[in-house]
Amino acid sequence: MNIRAEKRILIAWWGTSKHGSPTIGDHMAVSNVALALQQSGVKVDVASYHHVECGDANIVNWTQINPGAYRCVAFVCGPLSNELYFRLFFFRFRHARKVAVGVSVIDPTLPGTRLFDEIIARDGMPQEEFDLSLATAPQQIARRERRHIALCLRGHQREYGDANCYSTRVDRTISEITRQFGDHVERIETVVGKHNSVQHIHQSFADAKLIITTRLHGALLALHHCTPFVAIDQIKGGRKVTSVLGKVPWDHVYPFDVDEVALEKACHDVISEPGINHCIHKASQCARELSQQALRHAVDVILDRS
């Protein structure tokens, strides 16, 4: 009997902690990884305080399970955390192999990053894969006439350091532009909660005629639903927004210091350009293929067969 082969896989994510604020992108990535592992014939548990749809995977409380039951613990999506909570979590599973997939590496020297035997990063490492959230086709959404502009803003990103995040400047520029448009403007919050369901967030992205976003998953959800978007990387020098979206054939990704005139023109172009529908579908297909490729690699790494 191969005891190692019978052991389970445990998935951790930002929803593992009760203090986490997992976004719809986190939900999609975790679900994709869990389902792909199950399709490979592996038994999967998800350590989660927050509800998440993961097929037949068991949702477990990590403080009440046997650490010896797992051959590998995989952290999926989001930035790698140096927080004490996750360091304690991984210490409890110190005898299991530990990998991180689809993650952002803020600082490879931090103790929270050095916990892992292998890291498959979407950004922050010399070798990078695409984000894992878009590997499956969009769910069925009622298509309505796209009339409004939607903002999906990240806010301050303290993990990159206060001096490197220009969220206030970028938000002010976006506010000026949307005021000049005069269209109805809605805000999309991507953090899933009691009053902000996964279905509602998907519908919000599908209903907009233009998404203006400083969130990586704001842009990726726009691609998921073939909604034209303008993305701004509010981190000096560019980080995950620039890195991940730079792999997709879409021209409307800008640095934090883009001026108001150029950004306003970009928004007008995205709304009115005759070939924009073809461009967004092409970019969406490319993103899905890259995400599927990244998912296959992630599963191989988690199962230690790469």
C-alpha positions as CSV (number, residue, x, y, z in Angstrom):
1,M,0.0,0.0,0.0
2,N,1.3,3.4,-1.0
3,I,0.6,5.4,2.2
4,R,1.9,8.7,0.7
5,A,-0.5,8.4,-2.3
6,E,-3.5,7.9,0.0
7,K,-2.8,11.1,1.9
8,R,-5.0,14.1,1.1
9,I,-4.2,17.6,-0.3
10,L,-5.0,20.6,2.0
11,I,-5.7,23.9,0.3
12,A,-5.2,27.2,2.2
13,W,-6.2,30.6,1.0
14,W,-7.0,34.1,2.2
15,G,-10.4,32.7,3.3
16,T,-8.6,30.4,5.7
17,S,-8.4,33.1,8.4
18,K,-11.6,34.6,9.9
19,H,-9.9,38.0,9.4
20,G,-9.3,37.4,5.7
21,S,-11.2,39.3,3.1
22,P,-11.2,36.9,0.1
23,T,-12.3,38.4,-3.2
24,I,-14.2,36.8,-6.1
25,G,-10.8,36.2,-7.8
26,D,-9.6,34.2,-4.8
27,H,-12.8,32.2,-4.8
28,M,-12.4,31.4,-8.5
29,A,-8.8,30.4,-8.2
30,V,-9.4,28.1,-5.2
31,S,-12.4,26.5,-6.8
32,N,-10.4,25.9,-10.0
33,V,-7.5,24.3,-8.2
34,A,-9.7,22.1,-6.0
35,L,-11.8,20.9,-8.9
36,A,-8.7,20.2,-11.0
37,L,-7.1,18.1,-8.2
38,Q,-10.3,16.2,-7.7
39,Q,-10.4,15.4,-11.4
40,S,-6.9,14.0,-11.0
41,G,-8.4,11.5,-8.5
42,V,-7.0,13.2,-5.4
43,K,-9.0,13.8,-2.2
44,V,-9.0,17.5,-1.3
45,D,-9.8,19.5,1.8
46,V,-10.0,23.2,2.0
47,A,-9.1,25.0,5.2
48,S,-11.6,27.8,5.2
49,Y,-13.4,30.1,7.6
50,H,-15.3,31.6,4.7
51,H,-17.8,29.7,2.5
52,V,-16.3,28.7,-0.9
53,E,-17.7,26.4,-3.6
54,C,-15.1,23.6,-4.3
55,G,-17.0,20.7,-5.7
56,D,-16.8,17.6,-3.5
57,A,-13.9,19.0,-1.4
58,N,-14.4,19.1,2.4
59,I,-14.4,22.4,4.1
60,V,-12.4,22.0,7.3
61,N,-11.2,23.8,10.4
62,W,-7.4,23.5,10.3
63,T,-7.1,23.6,14.1
64,Q,-9.3,20.4,14.4
65,I,-7.7,18.1,11.8
66,N,-4.8,15.7,11.8
67,P,-1.8,17.3,10.2
68,G,-0.4,13.9,9.4
69,A,-3.3,13.2,7.0
70,Y,-1.9,15.5,4.4
71,R,0.9,14.9,1.8
72,C,0.9,18.5,0.7
73,V,-0.5,21.9,1.8
74,A,-1.1,24.3,-1.1
75,F,-1.6,28.0,-0.6
76,V,-3.6,29.4,-3.5
77,C,-3.8,32.9,-4.9
78,G,-3.2,36.3,-3.4
79,P,0.0,37.8,-1.9
80,L,2.1,35.6,0.3
81,S,1.6,36.7,3.8
82,N,4.2,37.3,6.5
83,E,1.4,37.5,9.1
84,L,1.8,35.4,12.3
85,Y,-1.6,33.6,11.6
86,F,-0.3,32.0,8.5
87,R,3.1,31.2,9.9
88,L,1.4,29.4,12.7
89,F,-0.9,27.6,10.3
90,F,2.0,26.3,8.2
91,F,4.0,25.4,11.3
92,R,1.2,23.0,12.3
93,F,1.7,21.3,8.9
94,R,5.5,21.5,9.0
95,H,5.9,17.8,8.1
96,A,3.9,18.1,4.9
97,R,5.2,19.4,1.6
98,K,4.2,23.1,1.2
99,V,3.7,24.9,-2.1
100,A,2.2,28.2,-3.1
101,V,0.5,28.6,-6.5
102,G,-0.9,31.6,-8.3
103,V,0.5,34.0,-5.7
104,S,2.2,37.4,-5.6
105,V,5.6,37.5,-4.0
106,I,6.1,40.9,-2.3
107,D,9.5,40.1,-0.8
108,P,11.2,36.7,-1.3
109,T,13.3,37.2,1.8
110,L,10.4,37.4,4.3
111,P,10.0,34.4,6.6
112,G,6.4,33.9,5.4
113,T,7.8,33.4,1.9
114,R,10.6,31.0,2.9
115,L,8.1,28.6,4.4
116,F,7.4,27.0,1.0
117,D,9.2,24.1,-0.7
118,E,8.1,25.5,-4.1
119,I,6.4,28.7,-5.3
120,I,4.6,29.2,-8.6
121,A,4.1,32.9,-8.7
122,R,2.0,35.1,-10.9
123,D,4.3,38.0,-10.2
124,G,7.4,38.9,-8.1
125,M,9.6,36.0,-9.2
126,P,11.9,35.5,-12.2
127,Q,9.7,32.8,-13.5
128,E,6.0,33.6,-13.5
129,E,2.7,32.0,-14.5
130,F,-0.7,33.5,-15.2
131,D,-3.4,34.0,-12.5
132,L,-5.5,30.9,-11.8
133,S,-8.9,32.5,-11.7
134,L,-9.8,32.4,-15.4
135,A,-9.2,28.7,-16.1
136,T,-12.9,27.8,-16.4
137,A,-15.5,29.3,-18.7
138,P,-17.8,32.0,-17.4
139,Q,-21.0,30.9,-15.7
140,Q,-24.3,31.8,-17.4
141,I,-25.1,35.4,-16.8
142,A,-28.3,37.3,-17.9
143,R,-27.1,39.7,-20.6
144,R,-28.5,43.1,-20.3
145,E,-27.8,46.3,-22.2
146,R,-24.5,47.7,-21.1
147,R,-25.1,51.3,-20.2
148,H,-23.0,52.4,-17.3
149,I,-19.3,52.8,-16.3
150,A,-18.1,50.8,-13.3
151,L,-15.2,51.5,-11.0
152,C,-13.4,48.6,-9.3
153,L,-10.8,50.3,-7.0
154,R,-8.3,48.6,-4.7
155,G,-7.6,51.4,-2.3
156,H,-4.3,51.6,-0.5
157,Q,-2.0,48.6,-0.7
158,R,0.1,48.9,2.4
159,E,1.9,45.6,1.6
160,Y,4.0,47.4,-1.0
161,G,5.0,50.2,1.4
162,D,3.3,53.6,1.8
163,A,5.9,55.4,-0.3
164,N,5.3,53.0,-3.3
165,C,1.5,53.1,-3.4
166,Y,-0.2,56.0,-5.2
167,S,-3.8,55.1,-4.7
168,T,-4.9,58.5,-3.5
169,R,-3.4,60.2,-6.7
170,V,-4.9,57.5,-9.0
171,D,-8.3,57.6,-7.4
172,R,-8.4,61.4,-7.7
173,T,-7.6,61.2,-11.4
174,I,-10.3,58.6,-12.0
175,S,-12.8,60.6,-10.1
176,E,-12.2,63.6,-12.3
177,I,-12.5,61.6,-15.5
178,T,-15.8,59.9,-14.5
179,R,-17.2,63.3,-13.5
180,Q,-16.6,64.6,-17.0
181,F,-18.2,61.5,-18.6
182,G,-21.5,62.3,-17.0
183,D,-22.6,58.7,-17.4
184,H,-24.1,56.7,-14.6
185,V,-21.2,55.3,-12.6
186,E,-21.4,52.3,-10.3
187,R,-18.8,50.9,-7.9
188,I,-18.0,47.2,-7.8
189,E,-16.7,45.6,-4.7
190,T,-14.9,42.3,-5.3
191,V,-14.7,41.1,-1.7
192,V,-17.4,38.4,-1.3
193,G,-19.7,38.8,1.6
194,K,-23.2,38.3,3.0
195,H,-24.6,41.2,0.9
196,N,-22.2,40.9,-2.0
197,S,-22.6,37.4,-3.5
198,V,-20.4,35.8,-6.2
199,Q,-23.4,35.9,-8.6
200,H,-24.0,39.6,-7.9
201,I,-20.3,40.5,-8.6
202,H,-20.3,38.5,-11.8
203,Q,-23.5,40.3,-13.0
204,S,-22.0,43.7,-12.2
205,F,-19.0,43.0,-14.4
206,A,-21.2,41.6,-17.2
207,D,-23.5,44.7,-17.1
208,A,-20.9,47.4,-17.5
209,K,-19.9,49.0,-20.8
210,L,-16.5,50.0,-19.3
211,I,-14.6,48.9,-16.2
212,I,-12.0,51.3,-14.8
213,T,-10.0,49.4,-12.2
214,T,-6.9,49.4,-10.1
215,R,-7.5,45.8,-9.0
216,L,-5.9,42.9,-10.8
217,H,-9.0,40.8,-10.5
218,G,-11.1,43.8,-11.6
219,A,-9.3,43.6,-14.9
220,L,-9.4,39.8,-15.0
221,L,-13.2,39.7,-14.3
222,A,-13.6,42.2,-17.1
223,L,-11.7,39.8,-19.4
224,H,-13.8,36.9,-18.0
225,H,-17.0,38.6,-19.2
226,C,-15.5,40.3,-22.3
227,T,-16.2,43.8,-20.8
228,P,-13.8,46.5,-22.1
229,F,-11.6,47.9,-19.3
230,V,-8.9,50.4,-18.5
231,A,-6.5,49.3,-15.7
232,I,-4.1,51.4,-13.7
233,D,-1.2,49.9,-11.7
234,Q,-1.1,52.2,-8.7
235,I,2.3,50.8,-7.5
236,K,5.4,52.7,-8.4
237,G,7.4,50.7,-10.9
238,G,4.4,48.4,-11.6
239,R,3.6,45.1,-9.8
240,K,0.9,42.5,-10.3
241,V,-1.4,44.6,-12.5
242,T,1.4,45.3,-14.9
243,S,3.0,41.9,-14.7
244,V,0.0,39.7,-15.2
245,L,-1.9,41.8,-17.7
246,G,1.3,42.4,-19.7
247,K,0.9,38.7,-20.8
248,V,-2.4,39.5,-22.6
249,P,-2.9,41.4,-25.9
250,W,-4.7,44.4,-24.3
251,D,-3.3,47.9,-24.7
252,H,-5.2,49.8,-22.0
253,V,-3.0,49.1,-18.9
254,Y,-1.3,52.2,-17.5
255,P,1.2,53.2,-14.8
256,F,0.3,55.2,-11.7
257,D,1.5,58.5,-13.2
258,V,-0.6,58.4,-16.3
259,D,-2.0,61.9,-16.8
260,E,-5.6,62.8,-16.8
261,V,-5.8,63.7,-20.5
262,A,-4.3,60.3,-21.6
263,L,-6.5,58.3,-19.3
264,E,-9.6,60.2,-20.4
265,K,-8.7,59.5,-24.0
266,A,-8.2,55.8,-23.2
267,C,-11.6,55.5,-21.7
268,H,-13.2,57.2,-24.7
269,D,-11.3,54.9,-27.1
270,V,-12.4,51.8,-25.2
271,I,-16.0,52.8,-25.4
272,S,-16.1,54.0,-29.0
273,E,-13.4,52.1,-30.9
274,P,-15.1,50.1,-33.7
275,G,-13.0,47.0,-33.2
276,I,-13.0,46.9,-29.5
277,N,-15.4,43.9,-29.3
278,H,-13.0,41.8,-31.3
279,C,-10.0,43.0,-29.2
280,I,-11.6,42.2,-25.9
281,H,-12.7,38.7,-27.0
282,K,-9.2,38.0,-28.3
283,A,-7.6,39.2,-25.0
284,S,-10.2,37.1,-23.1
285,Q,-9.4,33.9,-25.0
286,C,-5.7,34.5,-24.5
287,A,-6.1,35.0,-20.7
288,R,-8.2,31.9,-20.4
289,E,-5.6,29.8,-22.2
290,L,-2.8,31.2,-20.1
291,S,-4.8,30.5,-16.9
292,Q,-5.6,26.9,-18.0
293,Q,-1.9,26.4,-18.7
294,A,-1.0,27.8,-15.3
295,L,-3.6,25.6,-13.6
296,R,-2.1,22.5,-15.2
297,H,1.3,23.4,-13.9
298,A,-0.1,24.2,-10.5
299,V,-1.7,20.8,-10.2
300,D,1.6,19.1,-11.4
301,V,3.5,21.0,-8.7
302,I,1.0,20.2,-5.9
303,L,1.1,16.5,-6.8
304,D,4.9,16.6,-7.1
305,R,4.9,15.3,-10.7
306,S,6.4,18.3,-12.5
